[in-house]
């Protein structure tokens, strides 16, 4: 049982119009697991170097995140540097240092292979597939991807998509994967590649859910000031799958509510750098934004 995430943990250096941060805690598995921990028990599989600050491990422990799948290896931790201009929807990568993440290829502990819900974060599709093959009778396997894998490993990604139930992509990736300029045609085309559930993330324009040949569109939660969008997509996935795994059975109504919870968690993430805003989140604050969402979309 439980929710498993396999992805990266990193130290991020980021510049945005609102400021900057040096070697803040980042990575897909980090943002996902922290957001999901508000809803469900989370198990994290990742790798860090010997230079990874112990305070970051303590922070994840404080959220009850299971770190038995976290490896600490000799060498340096994965680092990413990026900047954002006035359009906060697109990051400019300044530097990527894979370090110990370069040879990341986890062999899951026996207990983790029985996870009911699995998130394969944005990693090499070959690795995503190898991890998926280690899971025993999951309820749902979800994955994320990016334009780099679409361009460099398209066939491998397509092979992976045949093994997953849910795909997270942004609007540009959906069009790139399918060659369709129309978002809704692109979504239908993606579903024919394997995943029965699709989430298209549209940044400040919200998200689209496609399931059972039906669309559900949710706006983004209105944030008055965005400081740093890094990790928002993984935070969205964490809120989405965290809520869904707590409910265990996957139904149409629960998928729709999961979109809302994903949007809520992402709205917290972008209000500060790294996990700084998420650290201050409480269940009451999540409930308050849920009620606001309900009022925003009722007519």
N, C-alpha and C positions, 0 to 999 in steps of 0.2 A: 504494500500500500504506500501512499505518500506521493510526493511530487519531486521529481528529479530534474536537475538542470545540469547540462554539460556545456561548458563554454570557457570564456577567458576571464581572468582577473588581471588587472593592469594598474599602472600608475600613469595618470593622464596629466599632461600640461596643456592648458586650454586658454585661449584668448577670445573674448567676445566684446561687443560694444559696452557691456556692463562691467567688465573687469577681467581678471585672470586668476588662474590657480596653477601652482607648481606641484607636479607629482601627487595629485589628488587621487583618492581611491576610485577606480573605474573598472571597466570590463563588463562584458555582456552577462556573465554568470553573477557578478556582483549586484548589478542593478536589478536583474530579474529576481534573484533570491531574496533580496531585501524587501522588495515590493510584495512578493508572494507570501512572505512570512507573516504578513498581517492577516492572512486568510487561512493558511495551511502549513503543515509541517513540510519543510523543504530540505532536500538533500543536494549538496553541491559537489560537482566534480570539476576540478580545474588544477592548474599548476602554477606555482609561484617560485621565485628564486630565493636564495638565502638572504637577500637584502630586503625582503618584504616586511614592512613594519608590523610588529606584534600587535600594535593597537588596532590595526584593521581586522586581524583575526578575532580579537576580543570583541570588536563591534558586531561582527557577524554572529559570534557565540551569544551575544546579548539578545539577539533576536531569535534564539533557539534554532538556528540553522545548523544542520548536521554536516560536519566537515570531514567525515571519515574518508571521503573521496578526494580530499585536497592533498596534493603532493607538493612538498618543498624540496627543490633540487638545487645542487650546486650551480651557481651562476646568477645572472641578473633576471629580474622580473620583466615581463612584457611591458613596454612603454609605448605610449602614443602621444603625439603632439599635434594639435590642430588649432585652427582659428575660424571664426565666423565673422562675416561682414554684416551689413544692415539686414540682409535676408538670412534669417537664422535657420532657414530650412535646409541649407547646404553647408557642410563643413569642408574646409580646405585642409587636407592632411599635410603637415609640415615634416613629420618624421615618424617612422615606425621602426621600432626595435623589438623583434620577436623574442630574442633571447631564449629562455627555457621553453617558451611556448612553441618554438620552431618544431620541436620533436614531440609535441603533445599527442599521445595516443593511448588513452586510458583503457585499462582492463578493469571493468567494474567489479567491486566487491560483491560477493554473493547476495548480500542483503539488498543492495541497490538494484539488482537485476529484477527484483519483484515489484518495482515501482509501478503504480497504476497509471500515473500521468507523467509524461516525459517532455522536456523542452530541449531540443537540439539547437543551441544558439548559433550565431553566425560564425561557423567554422567550416573548414574544407568539407565539401559534400561527401568525399570518400570516408572521412572520419565520422561524419554524421551517420552514414550508413553502417559503419562498423559498430558504432555504439548501439544503434537501433537493433541490430542483430543480436545483441547481448541481453535485451530486455525480454522477460518472460510474461506473455499474456497481458500486455498493457491495455488499459481502457482507451487511452488516447496518446498518440505520439505527434508532437508538433515540432515544426522547424522554422528557422529564419534563414535568410540568405542575403546576398548583396550583389551589386552590379559586377564586382570583381569576379565572383564565381560564375556568374552568368556569361561573362566574356571569356573566361579562361578554362572553365570546366563545365560547359553546358551539358554534355552527355552524362557526365557523372551526376550533376544536379538532377537531371531528369530521372535517372535511376533511383536517386534518393527520394524524389517526390512520389514515386510509385510505392514507397514503403511508409509514408506518413499519412496521418489523418487530417492534419491541419497545417496550413502554410501562412506565415506572416510575411508580407511584402509591402513595400511602399508603392506609390502610384507609378513612378518611373520604372521600377523593377517589373511590375506587372506587365507594362507595355513592352519592355525589353524582352521578357521571357516569351511573349506570345506574338509579338509583331502587330498587335492590335492597338490602334490609337484610341479607340473608344474604351473607357474604363470598364463598362459593363460587359462588353463583348470579351475583353481581356480576362475578366473574372470567370466568365463561363468557359473560356478556353483553358484557363489554369485548372479548373475542376476536372477537365477531361484528362489531365496529366496524372491524376492520382488522388490528391487531397479532396475529401468530401466537404471540408470546411475551409473557407478562405477569409482572411482578414487583410484588407488593404488599408494601410496607414496613410493618412493624407495630411499629416502635420497639423497646422492650424485650422484645417478644414475638416478635422474629425477622422472617422474611420468607417469603412464599409464592411459588413459581414455578408458572406454569401454561403447559404446552407440550404439543402433540400430545394434547390432551384428558386430560392427566394432571397431578396436583398433586404438588408436592414442597414440604415444609415444613421449614424450618431454624430452630432457636432462635437467639436473639441470643447472642453470646459473653458470658459472665458478667464484667461489669466491676464491680470493687469500689467505685469512686467515679467518678461522672460529674460532670465540671466544666462542660462546655459542649457541648450537642448540635448547635450550629449547624454546618451543612455535613456532618452525618453522612450524609444521604441522597445527596449528590453524591459523597462519599467512597466510600460503598457502590457507587454506579454506576461509579466509577473503578476500584475493585478488580475488580468484575464484568467490565466490558468490557475492562479491561487484560489480565486473564487470558485472556478469550475471544479477543481479537485476537491474542495471542501464539500461540494454538493454531490460528488461522486458520479451520479448518472448525468449523461450529456443529453439535454433536451433543447428544443428551439428557444423556449423562454429563458432558460438558464444561459444559453449562448448570448442572447441579447443583453441580459443583465451583466454578463461577464465583460462585454464591450464597454459598458458604462463604468464598471469598476476599473478596467484597464485605463480608460481615459482619465478617471479621477486620479489614479496613482501617477500617471504621466504628468498631469497638471501640477502636482506637487514637485516632481523631479525638476521641471524646467525653471522653477522659481529660485533656484540657487545652484551653486557649483557642486559637483560630485554628489554625495549623498546628504549634503548639509541640510537641505529642506526635509528630506525623508526622515532624517533623524528626529525631527520635531513633530512628525505626524502622530496623531493619536486615533484610535478607533472612532472617537466622537467627531473628529475633524473629517474623517472619511464619510461617516454617516451624514454629516451636514452637507457635504458636497453632493452626495447621492440625492438628498432631498432637493437641493438646488437644481440638479440635472432633471429631476422629475418635473419640477415647475417649468423649467426652460422648454421642455419638449411636449408639454401637455397642451392640447388645444380642443 
